Amino acid sequence: MSAEPIRFPFGKRRPEFSVMRDVALNQPAQPVRRAHEESGCDEQVHSNRVRDDHSAGLAEKLLAFEAGLRRPSDLKELCYYVTNELSGILPARQVIVQGTGITGRRYRIEVISSLAIPDREAPLARWLNRVLADGLPANSEMLQPGAGITTPEGLPLRYFRLPATESEGKAYGYPYVLQLLLAGRDGKVRGAVSLLSDRPHDPANEALALRAADAVSHAANTFAAARPISTLLCRRPFRWLVAGALAAALFVPVPLTVLAGAKVVAYRPETVSAPLSGVIRTVHLPPNSEVKAGDLLFSYDKTELQNRADLTVQNIAVAEARLHRANQDAFGSGEGRRELAIARAELDLALAEGAAASRRLALADVRAKGPGVLLFSDIEDWTGRPVDTGERVMRIADPARVAFSIDLETSDTIILSDEASAKIFLDANPLSPVAAEIERRPYEPELSETGILSFAIRALPQAGAGDHLRIGQRGTAQLYGSQVPLWFLLFRKPLAFLRQKTGW
């Protein structure tokens, strides 16, 4: 009873690799004829047994190799497995895996045996990739007999020798190549496994090579099938569609926006100015204190003011004495009546100076005119500091009335209409922007706190949006201007830079 040889894919029968012999299947041995008892027949039997044992060993290695193809978790790991393990089945000194990727336009080296990461730009690697890919079909060709890409026997194998005409070919020591073509699910070529050796490959290993190629192709297809979206993205019609959509999107009208620094300030606070020139002696309340009308804020040094008031009191007393004497002299002579008029004028002047001194002394204690929060730098900054009349010392703000102070740099200036709006992204809560409306748009820039020439824009939060705002908070303002095409918004700064540098 004889066993049928293994039938490999692609329809070829290879009796040289018959691993299903009686010995491998543990079938009862066929009767041995008497002629085998002779010496020559004994040697033939021994040779057959050695060949059967070798075939059984190759079968075990092939089964182990196919079992290992199921373990890799991705395509890259599969390539490493093939380069490391295939040389144990088919004689090779170096194994190189090439693939076309999802585009299928050209081959490139994926993995080289004995190298963790191949340098594809190295001269030898570039040469190997070129000569090994020379003659390989593109993925538009089908892997089937008669398609012009198989061996004369109709097998997806190639035997050839690397050219020795270039310096790399002369220096490379493995010129003999057995190349296995890998097919995708659609029958198109997706890659190749090249086995390079220093001696010609044995054609008796074709069946084994076919089986290995079919197993590797099947394993690779399990990973390639998981990338339908990537394959779709690389199709030419889809790429043209995406390119057209992107080009059309460049002309979509969008609002022209710029970013600028912003902070929360009090809206129209009451300014507490110095009522007279002098030295502030005492500041009675700390910053950010809540005050009400009539609360004492700060006091001047009253020494000079009190002395002036005391002097005016004495001047009034002198003027009254002169007036009394002039009244007495006016009854006796005309000269006395003239002195009476002068004395009355001097008394009126002294009284006026006294009233002025009293008023200045009363102004030495500055009080709040209304309720709010007291805003100024620090008590130490104002204690003992000389001030002039009208100089701002403090502000009293209503915490419920706030605004945004926006410093828009002149380099980012855009045209803001009367209905211009803004969004404020506070540093304390950047995920909740505050909608605001532009109230003031100055025409002249001024130096900001950072020393940059900017436009001081003021915006008011929309109704109900400023309840959680606190004076002093900072953030970023996004100002919205007129409608412009998307390409202008994207290339406005580069075009401005190019024009500044080239004058174009």
VEXKOLTOR-862602 format. One record per atom (N, C-alpha, C, O): x, y, z. Coordinates in steps of 0.001 Angstrom, whole numbers, plus 500000, padded with zeros to 6 digits. Layout:
<rs>
XYZ...
</rs>
This chain:
<rs>
500864498809500000500000500000500000500889501225500000501718501394500895500727502073499014501574503272498902500739504497499229499543504550498941501412505514499855500729506751500259500833507788499162501800507823498401499794508651499095499814509729498122500766510827498607500815511097499808501499511449497735502365512565498161501528513786498516500377513909498097502120514687499294501428515919499705501131516772498485501978516954497612499896517297498442499525518195497349499635519629497867498888520040498755500556520366497310500780521744497721499927522674496871499424522262495826499757523914497297498976524870496503499626525115495153500771524735494907498877525747494310499264526099492957499265524876492030499689524987490880498786523680492518498503522558491650499686521738491211499563521039490206500826521761491879502006520996491480502199519832492431502049519982493644502526518687491892502824517493492683504326517346492750504998517345491719504863517221493957506302517094494132506587515809494875506615515800496105506802514707494141507066513444494837508378513473495581508611512631496447509285514466495253510564514505495974510348514829497445511156514451498292509245515538497755508975515918499144507743515167499620506757515782500027507793513887499574506676513049500008506887512693501457507649511784501785506188513440502346506348513217503782505304512268504320505248512023505526504487511738503455503439510841503935503756509413503505502892508654503066504977509103503645505407507735503378504968506828504510504485507285505546505144505547504295504706504581505307505409504796506623504821504601507687506671505199506559507426505358507810506881506516508606506724506415509822506572507684507897506085508862508601504719508633509189504407509204510234503873507808508555502517507583509035502401506348509911501300505978510320503521505709510201503522504509511038502624503411510467501981502675511216502583503306509131501806502247508500502637500969508482503864501029508562501997499839508380502760498582508290503645498579507064503223498988505983504842498130507228505815498136506133505418497115505087504867496065505419505695497413503816505416496486502735506406495325502784507527495473503270506000494217502297506914493057502300508162493357501513508124494008500469509249492879502023510543493086501378510875491847500563510817490716501044511212492097499357511531490966498481512871490342498850513715490967499491513036489145498445514239488419498814515475489095498251516564489008498819515290489767497131516487490368496533517101491423497412518277491752497256516310491974498359516842493013499242517835492456500215518589493216500821517865491159500388518805490593501334520229490684500824521187490503501575520353490963499559521691491098499034522308492407499486521601493298499956523585492526499351524320493685499868523884494969499188523677495979499860523739494953497872523348496167497163521968496626497552521719497826497670521083495702497750519710496060498142519678496616499544518891497520499825520519496099500445520582496631501814520988498100501808520437498906502558521935498436500977522355499839500906521222500717500379521042501844500842520456500202499407519335500977498875518264501198499936517696502286500029517990500181500727517005500319501809517479501332502829516701502161503300518750501267503168519297502219504140519199503652503616518882504578504362519476503819502317519389505158501728517958505667501750517715506840502036517008504783501448515603505201501479515168505590502879514428506557503058515620504844503863515250505170505245515845506515505669515186507303506347517087506770505267517698508067505607516920509205504966516690510244505585516511508991503690515746510033503019514390510227503677513912511354503806513777509139504087512487509253504768512625509974506101511791510808506453513681509651506838513901510340508116514133511830507892513633512659508653514883512170506858515124513584506556513824514297506183513580515427506607512988513618505379511705514214504996510807514405506206510122515420506327510814513421507106509999513554508313510481514715509171509671515434509756511803514903509249512329516031510018511941517359509405511593518297510122511998517453508071511569518682507415510088518937507629509672520083507795509292517881507627507856518043507865507596518597509256506746519469509437508325518091510231508160518605511593508546520081511666507858520876512306509658520448511004510068521857511017509039522733510317508749523841510770508488522237509211507485523012508496506234523212509340505681524311509384505788522158510007504613522291510872504877523258512013504007524051512374506084523196512587506428524137513660506483525565513134506057526498513814507010525736511916507067527071511309505662527618511070505388528778511375504770526787510527503401527236510284502675527540511583501869528469511640502950526768512624502324527056513920502822528382514477502057529133515082504101528669514273504637529939514764504091531141514035504108532244514582503604530969512809503029532092512063501758532624512701501327533730512377501153531869513593499913532320514244500185533175515475499269533803516004501424533206515935501714533903517193501958535406517053501595536135517976502540535923515978502790537373515901501511538186516050500435537778515612501659539340516678500508540212516932500344541304515887499294541946515844501340541537515045501215542523513985502094542111512812502833541130512882501997542881511735502707542530510510504211542650510672504956541838510122504669543642511411506108543806511615506678542616512384507736542094512032505989542196513418506448541033514182506440539772513321507300538906513481505476539664512411505444538518511503506666538509510586507251537455510335507048539682510088508221539759509210509483539328509945510318538617509385509624539754511190510794539340511967510795537820512172511842537176512105509625537267512419509553535815512624509968535075511357510711534096511430509502535525510207509823534846508950511318534902508671511912533894508289511937536071508858513369536184508566514214535344509511515285534874509129513752535151510726514549534406511702514342532901511610515259532139511916513166532457511199512844531032511256512850530334509902513008529115509840512680531084508817512576530421507518513891529777507095513891528773506384515014530353507531516309529770507154516531528410507793517430527680507374515733528043508804515838526714509388515169525647508549515383524456508779514357526054507575513672525101506698514317525084505315514619524024504766514518526276504766515141526408503454516543526964503638516709527954504350517546526374503032518922526838503218519080528282502760518756528605501617519570529149503629519787530558503301520749531152504319520717530815505503521603532043503831522514532747504734521920534076505194522298534609506237520989534601504408520325535852504774518941535869504144518754535445503004517963536372504918516573536428504463516125537887504498516335538587505488515510538333503411515040539718503297513566539694502914513168538998501980512764540459503643511330540580503360511085541953502752511485542970503318510423541980501589510038543217500926508520543274500816507851542254500649508000544480500913506560544660500797506235545900500003507052546814499890505028545926499449504565547093498705503737548023499561503338549089499094503460547647500824502607548469501668501191548492501143500766547598500410500459549534501530499063549636501104498925550389499789497859550371499175499993551052499350499908551782498086500198550888496907499621551083495837501091549895497068501420548973495998502226549582494875502303549000493793502835550743495099503536551411494013504972550911493862505440550755492734505668550662494932507039550185494815507372549365496043506766549502497106508364548501495851508776547623496933509803548336497806510563549192497353509791547947499063510816548440499971511125547352500985510282546511501298512342547384501489512769546385502461512071546644503791512104547759504312511443545611504333510792545707505630511703545190506738511895545864507750512261544005506552513091543379507584514235542648506893514063542068505821515405542686507526516571541911507104516988541049508283517099541538509407517214539791508033517605538893509124518894539379509766519772539934509106518983539153511071520143539518511897520249541017512136521226541461512740519277541820511683519277543259511924517978543638512623516887543313512155518114544334513759516910544747514485516149545816513717514932545730513557516882546834513239516264547917512478517096548128511220518218548623511323516603547778510052517395547963508830517488549432508438516514550180508526518676549824508004518885551179507505518614551181506005519478550799505216517427551608505613517042551539504204517826552503503331517863552341502111518456553510503941519206554485503161520669554105502997521410554808502310521101553015503609522483552571503435522697552143501982521773551628501353523895552348501443524133551997500025523835550536499716523206550243498700524280549597500582524043548182500319522552547858500368522056547098499537521833548432501340520396548176501448519645548727500237518719548087499739520033549897499767519380550470498584519638549606497344518752549403496514520864549109497242521184548255496096520414546940496159519860546497495153520374546309497345519637545058497487518154545252497189517539544421496521517590546327497673516165546573497427515890546734495934514867546273495428516806547387495241516604547618493806516745546330493002515900546033492157517808545563493256518031544367492437517048543260492792516672542475491921516619543177494066515646542151494424514259542481493896513479541578493593513944543779493782512634544182493264512595544212491750511520544302491158513775544137491103513812544171489648513123542926489084513540541799489349512092543141488325511350542031487750510146541608488549509349540799488074509987542140489772508799541792490548507586542520489988507721543645489508506417541917490034505219542566489493504664543596490463504888543519491671503935544563489913503186545489490760501938544794491262501572543725490773501286545402492237500133544726492829498920544715491905497882544139492233499059545351490754497949545295489803497943544006489002496978543726488291499019543208489107499099541958488365498675540809489267498951540796490466498006539860488665497498538728489423498560537648489553499338537400488632498575537021490701499515535935490954498845534625490550498179533979491358499030534251489307498422533026488820499204532552487600499849533361486933499158531277487301499883530779486132499399531460484865498206531701484680500356531764483997500018532379482731499956533885482773499707534506481740500173534509483928500115535963484022501444536610483697501551537837483712502448535822483407503729536379483037504627536700484199505659537343484008504277536273485415505086536623486572505534535382487320506071535490488422505326534217486750505704532988487429506841532322486677507229532739485585507356531285487293508413530514486651507828529746485472506610529642485333508696529214484631508151528446483498507259527301483921506382526888483163507466526782485114506617525691485581505293526187486142504464525378486558505070527529486165503826528058486696503844528250488189502779528328488802505022528332488809505123528480490257505529529905490611506296530527489876505024530432491731505392531793492151506765531816492814506900532287493944507753531325492142509126531296492640510038531884491582509741531839490388511150532437492036512158532944491107513534532495491583513885532643492753514302531944490651515698531635490895516535532594490042516340532679488829517437533291490657518325534147489872519573534450490698519663534117491880520512535081490044521772535446490686521917536957490635521619537589489622522377537524491738522536538971491806523612539418490833524620538729490676523423540559490172524439541042489230525702541478489972525646542066491053526831541170489357528128541529489950528792542660489200530015542802489230527989543467488525528553544558487730528832545798488558529625546641488139528211545937489709528415547101490557529283546729491746529505545552492030529769547752492436530679547506493560529979546750494676530592545901495324528696547045494913527981546332495960527848544853495620527995544000496495527567544539494336527434543147493938528731542375494048528723541182494352529833543039493806531118542368493930531470542106495387532105541100495705531062543005496270531414542854497681530443541959498439530809541382499463529209541835497953528209541042498663528481539559498448528730539136497320528438538768499511528869537378499451527790536354499224528088535160499194526518536772499059525424535803498885524683536127497590523629536762497633525206535708496450524606536131495174523421535288494719522655535731493863523246534070495271522198533180494772520897533447495535520877533494496765519810533620494771518541534060495355517439533072494996517283532673493842516680532692496021515399532015495849514331532968496381514296533259497577513472533447495505512505534483495876511095533906495857510654533327494865510392534080496986509013533628497130508093534828496983508241535813497707507141534760496052506179535839495868505000535620496803504474534511496904504585536691497492503484536625498456502248537259497836502302538375497321501141536539497892499895537003497275498931537489498335498889536968499450498142538515497960497083538993498828495820538180498654495789537207497900494765538594499366493497537872499265492895537978497865492168537091497419493210539077497181492678539260495837493554538626494771493274538772493581494610537925495171495483537276494217496577538160493672497368537712492842496650539404494112497670540328493639498920540232494510498851539920495699500051540505493890501327540410494599501429541539495610501210542701495268501762541204496859501893542185497932503296542249498511503608543167499270504148541288498166505489541306498723506284540108498259505828539308497442507480540005498798508368538907498423509304538612499579509687539505500335509668537328499704510663536872500671511833536321499867511675535360499113513001536925500025514194536525499273515142535785500199515521536292501255515524534575499791516494533768500525517805533805499753517887533295498635518828534404500345520110534595499693521118533606500266521159533366501472521921533044499386522883532025499794524162532186498984524198532865497958525217531532499488526491531571498779526639530422497793527686530283497160525614529601497653525629528493496700524249528379496061523265528829496648524158527798494897522853527706494225521840526922495062522194525976495766520586527331494971519514526671495708519135525362495023519195525249493798518747524386495819518387523059495323516945523076494821516038523334495613516702522814493552515316522784493050514456521745493735513229521808493648515075520779494422514280519768495118513474520360496270512551519721496774513815521571496686513103522211497800511933523071497327511382523841498113511546522952496057510468523798495543509161523565496291508468524518496647508825522309496528507562522021497215507549522629498605506542523187499041508668522520499293508764523110500625508653524630500553508010525256501395509288525215499535509218526670499376507802527120499058507351528151499557507095526351498227505714526702497901504828526670499135504000527556499345505010525646499941504208525528501165504492526696502109503572527262502698505774527056502249506134528171503129505583529486502595505084530307503365505670529695501268505143530932500682503647531048500896503148532127501215502924529948500725501479529980500924501130530270502381500187531012502656501884529690503316501611529918504739501904531358505129501129531975505859503031531904504642503373533292504965502354534247504354501959535216505002501920533995503125500913534857502497499621534854503299499015535904503512499205533686503740497971533598504522498099534366505831497174535075506226499236534233506503499424534951507772499469536456507554498911537216508347500132536895506479500211538335506214498848538909505867498557540056506207498012538132505199496690538631504814495787538859506018494878539686505955496019538144507105495200538365508302495418539751508875494503540330509460496627540295508713496887541657509192496506542685508143496011543758508491496719542392506884496365543349505836494873543576505770494432544665505401494074542564506123492617542719506059492094543650507122490963544125507020492893543929508153492436544802509244492661546268508940492463547106509819493079546619507693493372548000507373492580548492506161493165549057505237491250548285506150490497548735504975490452550246504862490442550776503751490424550948505971490362552407505917491651552960505333491612553858504491492789552439505767494058552903505229494145552631503736494650553458502977493655551479503319493670551174501894492794552149501124493152552577500027491649552499501692490762553458501039491428554819500906491289555486499880492150555230501941492784556539501913493855556635500839494150557727500354494434555514500466495523555533499501495038555349498066495859555344497149493759555200497845493265555086496487493248556453495830492903557455496456493623556480494565493777557755493869492484558555493797492532559755494066491329557984493453490106558807493429489792559433494785489370560586494867490005558662495837489719559217497156490676560363497477490276561363498074491950560214497077492907561286497340492539562545496575492661563650497104492087562389495329491655563552494571490431564199495206490311565424495226489525563378495723488339563912496382488721564703497626488190565787497867489641564158498413490087564866499615490794566164499243490577567197499877491645566110498211492349567319497788491373568390497317491550569568497629490345567994496569489351568960496125488566569554497276488268570749497283488227568716498255487494569224499420488337570212500211487828571228500683489623569917500358490504570841501076490657572155500319490667573225500927490776572078498999490894573306498209489632574153498316489711575376498428488472573508498282487221574256498417487077574854499810486523575941499975487581574134500813487468574637502184488274575909502387487960576700503277489310576121501579490118577336501725489328578599501406489733579689501808488220578478500698487423579645500322486161579783501171485306580616500869486036579002502199484896579129503106485051580417503919486108580629504514484037581280503963484156582517504750484145582237506249483287581515506758485104582818506932485223582681508380485519584060508960486064584909508256485179584304510209485506585603510811487003585726511063487647584782511521487540586886510761488947587163511026489127587375512526488490588254513108489971586594513143490150586639514590491610586886514935492519586505514197491808587532516076493144587738516637493070587485518138491996587536518737494209587216518725494311586988520163495069588136520809496017588672520235494643588504522000495282589592522739495123589331524231494215588618524659496012589913525005495927589782526453494769590584527023494441591660526524494157590058528064492996590713528668493043590552530178493650589616530699492398591471530869492256591389532318490928592007532725490372592844532014490429591585533874489161592079534401489435593339535212490263593330536124488741594419534879488898595695535576487525596179536023486492595676535581487541597162536906486287597767537358485725598662536256486464599346535549484410598639536129483758599448535105483346600787535710482486600859536588483987601844535213483729603215535642483755603351537168482740603713537764484866603076537799484947603224539260485033604699539658485360605556538837484737604978540921484862606335541467486324606588541826486935605813542561486866607659541309488266607994541550488381608880542782487684609888542897489258608505543698489545609305544893490861610032544637491931609424544676490777611343544373491959612143544056492387612961545263491629613130546218493601613458545206494121614309546292493423615661546240493528616343545220492706616093547300491988617369547271492899618587547376492493619691547016494118618403547862495058619507548000496477618953547990496687617749548135497422619822547821498825619413547833499296619267549269498996620097550128500039618197549512500529617950550859501106616553550969501360615879549971501305616138552212501888614824552498500836613970553193500235614382554185500623612754552643499671611832553264500324611243554511501399610646554455499648611428555619500207610942556882499726609538557223500515608709557675498433609260557011497865607982557431496870607494556392496036608259555907496966606191556050495954605507555247495199604590556203495793603697556805493915604804556343493155604162557412492629602773557048492296602006557952492540602419555764491975601128555364492934600417554411493609601067553613492998599091554488493862598335553567493208598218552193492026598524552043493963597780551195493377597598549860492283596533549873492273595636550716491366596657548918490266595705548711489288595676549879488562594698550056489266596729550666488311596810551771486966597307551248486899598125550331485914596798551844484580597285551509484298598536552334484466598545553554483871599578551654483621600856552326482193601296552028481536600800551113481744602250552839480436602866552605480616604368552663481680604853553048479608605095552292479710606549552231480051607118553608479440606755554613481047608024553635481453608680554873482611608013555580483128608579556544483049606835555153484187606174555808485464606958555535485694607424554420486302607099556585487570607822556475488581606956555723488848605820556115489135607497554649490067606745553801491518607047554158492275606136554492491910608309554092493283608686554449493278610130554931492324610874554702494370610518555611494488611861556197495840612455555830496837611745555700495847613804555662497078614533555390497811614834556698497255614719557790499042615214556550499785615792557677499214617198557911499282618037557013498646617476559116497894618705559382498737619794560030498194620841560383499998619601560197500813620590560918500765621943560229500434622943560865501082621996558969501093623261558237499691623830558116499488625036558250498727622959557864497350623435557732496829624017559042496141625038559043497161623362560160496700623865561455497368625190561796496723626090562334498657625318561487499352626588561753498753627715560936498587628830561431498430627428559693497831628464558855496456628858559394496098630036559390495697627880559853494376628209560419494507629032561695493742629974561900495464628693562557495667629470563783496104630890563456495687631838564121496943631043562436497400632378562060496249633229561540496195634429561809495347632632560813494206633402560316493295633842561462492672634901561385493214633049562509492411633461563672493013634716564303492286635641564666494321634746564432494978635923564993494817637132564082494608638249564556494914636911562789494734638029561857493320638594561955493117639800561816492367637740562189490988638224562353490875639077563615490208640112563606491517638653564690491470639428565938492102640798565753491569641791566249493227640873565050493894642156564798492994643046563949492860644240564220492382642469562928491518643258562057490304643782562821489852644899562570489780643001563734488643643473564530489059644626565445488288645565565637490268644566566012490747645648566887490918646937566092490547648015566557491485646822564886491656648004564054490302648604563676490155649825563623489347647775563421488030648276563061487380648985564252486713650006564080487574648441565462487002649087566648487615650465566871486907651415567205488943650578566685489596651873566872489177652843565774489009654032566045489008652380564574488599653260563485487190653786563715486886654914563329486338653005564326484984653465564632485024654614565634484254655570565538485932654503566588486037655559567588486604656845566979486160657944567311487586656699566086488214657880565495487325658541564446487524659708564107486366657814563943485550658358562863484617659462563341484115660220562510484358659590564660483455660628565155484152661981565233483485663016565257485475661990565273486179663245565506486795663862564279487011665074564273487094663108563235487812663660562083487440662895560814486912661784560856487731663524559713487503662868558423488510661765558151488206660768557496489740661969558678490761660924558501490304659640559150490557658565558604489645659701560282489168658514560976488108657776560172488029656548560206487276658557559432486261657884558622486902657102557456486423656036557068488014657671556903488715656931555844489345655656556389489295654627555716489928655682557563490546654505558171489494653452558517489791652258558554488258653903558772487197652952559085486900652040557892486686650840558068486884652598556693486625651780555497487748650770555272487496649619554914488988651210555483490128650294555303490090649180556342490379648025556029489737649523557565489687648510558623488611647469558341488803646284558614487483647908557798486445646941557465486914645988556349486624644793556394487627646511555366488140645659554278489170644662554800489173643501554389490042645105555699491037644188556260490366643080557075490817641934557060489286643425557788488575642399558547487922641381557616487958640179557876487321641873556523486716640929555564487775639994554965487530638803554776488949640552554670490028639716554118490488638676555129490725637522554773490614639077556373491039638123557398490000637027557592490338635859557783488719637426557540487677636409557679487703635420556502487521634219556698487928635926555281487993635042554113489176634087554208489052632901553899490327634608554638491491633726554792491244632683555875491682631539555755490551633076556914490242632119557966489313631028557478489491629854557804488296631428556675487377630424556136488105629462555199487856628257555226489012630002554363489774629141553448490671628178554218490782627004553866491305628682555265492162627805556062491353626713556742491813625579556871490154627054557174489299626050557813488870624976556809488826623786557119488551625447555581488159624459554574489325623535554215489130622327554079490505624071554062491667623232553750491947622251554886492322621101554656491758622731556114491965621826557239490926620711557251491219619581557643489705621040556815488669620004556760488949618983555660488578617815555779489609619431554588489940618511553496491081617571553843491362616644553083491730617781554946492849616918555327492384615507555645493192614579555608491136615321555950490559613993556170489666613660554976488614614268554782490109612676554175489398612310552946488473611143553254488892610140553831487206611285552862486196610265553148485580609744551852485630610405550814484997608544551932484367607921550766483040608596550466482277608957551363482790608756549150481539609372548742480436608356548480479260608716548422480807607097548324479812606070548058480335604697548431481510604554548767479472603671548378479896602319548745480684601652547610480610602051546448481433600627547998482189599858547009483406599202547637483515599081548858484318598781546767485566598136547182486700599110546935486794599703545861487560599275547924488660600226547854489826599598547094490330598540547470490242600263546026491313599741545173492496600700545170492369601852544755493626600230545627494901600946545505496020599944545734495762598782546049497252600386545580498373599442545587498641598878546976498432597689547214499109599733547906499475599250549233499546600432550185499797601563549770499322600158551475499371601229552477500758601849552537500893603069552629501789601014552486503157601521552605503537602407551429504385603291551561502909602172550275503242602995549115502761604430549265503312605329548630501744604664550093501148605991550191501422606679551521501267607896551618501814605957552520502102606592553811503359607453553692504418606967553295503229608769554047504354609703553970504692610154552572505767610713552350503817609931551634504095610282550238503502611644549918502327611875550200504282612558549334503731613859548937502902613715547664503280612981546751501793614404547609500908614343546451500534615754546048500598616690546845500140615883544788499677617162544266498163617140544117497536616081544079497611618302544037496164618412543901495703617732542610496236617993541532494710616861542740494171616152541588494831614816541295494362614085540424495894614479541989496559613193541750495686612053542270495142612124543372495560610984541446494726609849541845495435609017542906496585608611542744494711608776543995495258607996545102494580606633545178495252605611545321493273606614545086492506605376545229491348605373544242491055606368543580490696604199544169489458604063543414488479603233544227488874602321544953487213603553544098486148602797544747485297602190543640484661602903542864485296600853543581484632600146542486483474599330543011483464598881544157482491599149542133481366598265542419481728596871541893481893596721540683481859595849542742482266594515542268481321593920541234481725593058540455480081594362541216479119593809540262479242594436538882478649593934537927479992595510538757480157596185537476481617596050537049482490596758537551481868595144536128483236594880535675483284594988534155482255594972533480484490595098533640484744595157532202486062594450531918486782594055532836486367594299530635487622593673530216488496594726529549488062595422528630489716594830530018490704595701529386491579594834528488492279593946528975491546595085527181492239594267526181493328595106525533493062596200525035494552594595525539495687595267524906495977594583523573496611593528523538495515595179522481495712594631521140496951595268520524496978596472520270497974594456520287499215594969519710498967595505518303498105595017517571499744596517517951499561597144516639499834596170515495499262596316514415500704595172515716500998594203514658499832593263514394499789592628513340498891593157515318497736592266515164496446593030514907495358592469515035496556594287514551495364595114514415494461594613513291494923594306512192493171594536513588492151594224512588491048595271512703490973595999513692490203595339511692489097596294511699487955595722512524487444594639512238487564596469513555486473596056514436485257596928514151485320598153514257484167596294513794482943597029513499482240597423514794482676597079515893481134598158514630480371598575515807479745597387516523479493597450517726479492596304515793478896595113516409479950594053516717479617592880516886481203594451516791482273593476517037482105592835518407481645593469519357482483591580518486482364590826519733483699590181520065484656590248519293483736589562521220484965588917521686484598587777522621483502587726523180485543586873522770485455585806523758486680585888524654487810586000524178486439585832525952487518585949526924487741584580527556486826583996528137488971584075527435489355582799528042490227583115529258491416583407529130489611583051530435490330583381531659491289582260532024490996581083531812492443582637532579493422581633532990492865580731534084493232579560534171491982581270534918491426580469536007490407579451535520490186578437536183489780579702534369488768578785533842488795578842532315487894579417531706489817578253531690489963578394530229488923577631529427488751577912528241488222576676530029487247575879529297485879576537529220484987576029528541485700577657529904484405578350529896484624579790529447484783580674530289484637580045528141484856581418527672483686582323528022482543581880528130484001583598528197483004584610528543482744585462527303483670586053526747481501585525526878481136586341525723481102587807526127480616588152527203481624588672525253481693590102525551481453590896524278481605590388523166481077592148524466480856593073523361481827594239523486482057594762524576482395594636522343483366595724522330482637597043522596481654597361521927483125597806523577482521599102523890483391600259523409482871601250522895484700600146523567485592601254523207486681600741522273487338599738522552486860601451521157487901601130520185488711602395519932488315603215519104489821602572520615490607603803520442491276603849519070491548602814518463491531605045518601492181605227517309493687605423517440494417605288516459494151605735518629495579605946518831496113604911519814495517604696520869497230604268519478497813603293520415498587603989521520498942605163521420498832603243522559499622603739523682500406602570524264500113601408523983501401602894525074502230601853525672501437601110526742500807601718527607501482599799526662500793598969527649501673598769528877502770599322528960501190597981529823501964597706531032503272596990530722504245597120531465503298596231529622504510595501529240505431596322528349506462595819527901505079597578528084505924598434527265505771598228525775506648598629525010504666597604525329504419597348523909503331598300523427502330598516524111503540598864522244502562599783521680501296599004521318501327598115520467500188599345521969498956598572521816497756599505521842497834600650522289496647598977521349495363599668521439494633599166522686494422597965522857494249600112523557493548599761524793492051599642524497491336600643524460491596598429524289490195598159523958489453597752525222489988597019526055488235598223525361487410597855526507486178597109526017485507597533525076485898595993526672484745595162526321483927594902527570484462594812528675482627594782527379481709594523528484481157593114528367480768592696527276481114592365529474480521591019529416479029591109529140478354592047529565478533590114528419477109590087528136476312589824529410476856589376530419475034590107529344474176590004530522474249588606531120474048587606530430474538588557532411474618587294533127475944586590533016476164585593533703476860587086532153478146586408531972479204586881532952480236586227533099478974588008533632480001588541534510479741588318535985480353588979536823478845587398536320478518587197537732479677586593538511479851586899539690480474585738537871481554585047538565482905585712538360483926585180538796482929586870537702484201587527537416484699588274538640483917588785539442486017588325538765486650589002539886487686589974539339488468589637538451487678591171539878488610592192539407490047591715539616490419591256540696490836591836538560492232591411538615492510590120537873493674589802537625491473589354537505491691588115536758492250588430535368491927589454534766493089587532534884493718587716533570493396586536532667493005585463533126493570586762531380493312585711530404493665586174529006494477587080528820493042585539528027493283585830526611491959586149525942490964585450526131491963587214525157490763587636524438490889587262522969491932587471522351489819586707522421489738586415520988488759587398520372487557587343520627489295588303519552488489589349518939488037588901517555488812588310516803486785589184517223486200588777515951486003590005515074485368590981515473486571589931513857486427591010512900485475590642511782484502589919511993485762591146510586484899590905509434485134589511508861486077588820509249484260589101507925484361587794507281485440587825506192485498588749505380486294586790506196487359586657505196487435585194504775486953584331505509488031584880503603488238583465503236489196582787504207490044583430504826489038581484504322489873580728505250491349580834504897492193580882505792491679580872503592493089580943503209493714582244503692494891582258504050492951583344503710493499584610504193493786584550505688494787585094506155492904583885506439493129583739507873494379582911508151495125583207509084494614581866507337495755580988507567497070581624507143498094581419507795497055582396506055498304582900505477498494584397505696499389584990505092497685585017506535497817586463506749499169586820507345499848587721506853499563586123508397500847586419509034502025586077508119502928586902507982502058584884507477503179584621506561503280585631505425504385586023505049502136586063504866502182587045503793502697588387504290503461589057503595502282588782505492502779590035506056504283589968506307505002590932506043504756588837506814506197588673507049506967588712505730508023589338505638506428588038504711507094588024503413507156589418502817508160589799502216506096590169502980506095591518502422507067592422503169507731593256502553507158592269504479508096593083505249509542592787504880510380593688504845509830591509504604511213591121504323511611591351502866512764591674502580510673591188501957511018591278500540510482592533499864510942592899498782509504593203500499508908594365499863507930594034498762507473594919498039507605592742498632506680592321497570505232592543497968504325592243497191
</rs>
